[in-house]
Amino acid sequence: MSEPTQPTSAAPGYYQRHIFFCLNERTNGEDSCAHHNAQVGFDHCKAKVKAAGLAGTGKVRVNKAGCLDRCAAGPVAVVYPEGTWYTFVDTSDIDEIVESHLKNGQVVERLLVPPDLGR
């Protein structure tokens, strides 16, 4: 069986960066991002991105997501195309992600989810 081929060049994305917030709520008693104010983080990020003039084609898109299967780090958000996973506690953490990563392309090291932390 042969290895899948990788594209040699990719077309530019529709957005420069795309951040997805897990808003999943488990009702079976398991912990989930929704139990840790994920919606507040999402709403704040969306408003902050828009207010900063970062929203729109060729810029930043803020989206809701279902379970991203990183519950142990919750709440979580992931930024693409980098594939950078963040956790956050409050809106000041979201402000830092917007200003540092979404606006300036600098990863916020202190908010990174450890690579082995899953569900």
C-alpha positions as CSV (number, residue, x, y, z in Angstrom):
1,M,0.0,0.0,0.0
2,S,1.5,3.4,-1.0
3,E,1.7,6.5,1.2
4,P,-0.9,9.2,0.4
5,T,0.7,12.1,-1.5
6,Q,0.9,15.5,0.1
7,P,0.0,18.6,-1.9
8,T,3.0,20.6,-3.0
9,S,1.3,23.9,-2.5
10,A,-2.0,24.9,-1.0
11,A,-4.3,27.6,-2.2
12,P,-4.7,30.5,0.3
13,G,-7.5,29.8,2.8
14,Y,-10.7,31.8,2.8
15,Y,-9.8,33.0,6.3
16,Q,-6.3,33.8,7.6
17,R,-7.2,32.2,10.9
18,H,-10.2,30.2,12.1
19,I,-10.9,29.6,15.8
20,F,-13.3,26.9,16.9
21,F,-14.7,26.9,20.5
22,C,-16.0,23.6,21.9
23,L,-19.5,24.4,23.3
24,N,-20.4,20.7,23.9
25,E,-22.6,20.0,26.9
26,R,-22.6,16.4,28.3
27,T,-25.8,15.6,30.1
28,N,-24.7,12.2,31.4
29,G,-22.7,13.6,34.3
30,E,-19.4,13.8,32.5
31,D,-17.5,17.1,32.5
32,S,-17.7,19.2,29.4
33,C,-16.6,22.6,28.0
34,A,-20.2,24.0,28.4
35,H,-19.8,23.4,32.2
36,H,-16.8,25.8,32.2
37,N,-18.3,28.9,30.6
38,A,-17.3,28.1,27.0
39,Q,-20.2,30.1,25.7
40,V,-19.0,33.2,27.5
41,G,-15.6,32.7,25.9
42,F,-17.0,32.2,22.5
43,D,-19.3,35.3,22.7
44,H,-16.5,37.4,24.1
45,C,-14.1,36.3,21.3
46,K,-16.6,36.9,18.6
47,A,-17.3,40.5,19.9
48,K,-13.6,41.2,20.4
49,V,-12.6,40.1,16.9
50,K,-15.4,42.1,15.4
51,A,-14.6,45.2,17.4
52,A,-10.9,45.0,16.4
53,G,-11.8,44.9,12.7
54,L,-10.4,41.3,12.4
55,A,-13.6,39.6,11.2
56,G,-14.3,38.7,7.6
57,T,-13.0,37.2,4.5
58,G,-9.2,37.0,4.5
59,K,-9.1,37.7,8.2
60,V,-10.5,35.8,11.2
61,R,-13.6,33.6,11.7
62,V,-14.9,32.6,15.1
63,N,-17.0,29.4,15.1
64,K,-18.9,27.2,17.5
65,A,-18.0,23.5,17.6
66,G,-19.4,20.4,19.1
67,C,-17.2,18.1,21.1
68,L,-13.5,18.5,20.2
69,D,-12.6,15.5,22.5
70,R,-10.2,17.4,24.7
71,C,-12.6,17.6,27.6
72,A,-9.9,17.2,30.3
73,A,-8.5,20.6,29.3
74,G,-11.9,22.3,29.0
75,P,-12.9,24.8,28.0
76,V,-10.9,24.5,24.8
77,A,-10.6,26.4,21.5
78,V,-8.4,25.5,18.5
79,V,-6.9,28.0,16.0
80,Y,-6.3,26.9,12.4
81,P,-4.4,26.7,10.2
82,E,-1.8,26.3,12.9
83,G,-3.7,23.7,14.9
84,T,-2.9,25.5,18.2
85,W,-5.0,24.3,21.1
86,Y,-5.9,26.7,23.9
87,T,-7.7,26.5,27.2
88,F,-9.0,29.6,29.0
89,V,-10.3,30.7,32.3
90,D,-11.9,34.1,31.7
91,T,-12.3,36.9,29.2
92,S,-8.9,38.3,29.8
93,D,-7.4,35.0,28.5
94,I,-9.6,35.4,25.4
95,D,-8.4,39.0,25.0
96,E,-4.8,37.7,25.0
97,I,-5.6,35.0,22.4
98,V,-7.2,37.6,20.2
99,E,-4.5,40.2,20.5
100,S,-1.5,37.9,20.4
101,H,-2.5,35.0,18.2
102,L,-5.4,36.1,16.0
103,K,-4.2,39.6,15.4
104,N,-0.4,39.2,15.5
105,G,0.3,35.5,14.9
106,Q,2.0,34.9,18.3
107,V,1.1,31.8,20.2
108,V,0.1,32.4,23.9
109,E,2.3,29.8,25.5
110,R,0.7,29.9,28.9
111,L,-2.7,29.0,27.6
112,L,-1.6,26.0,25.5
113,V,-3.3,22.6,26.1
114,P,-0.6,20.0,26.8
115,P,-0.4,17.7,23.7
116,D,-1.2,14.5,25.6
117,L,-4.3,15.9,27.4
118,G,-7.4,14.5,25.8
119,R,-10.7,13.3,27.1
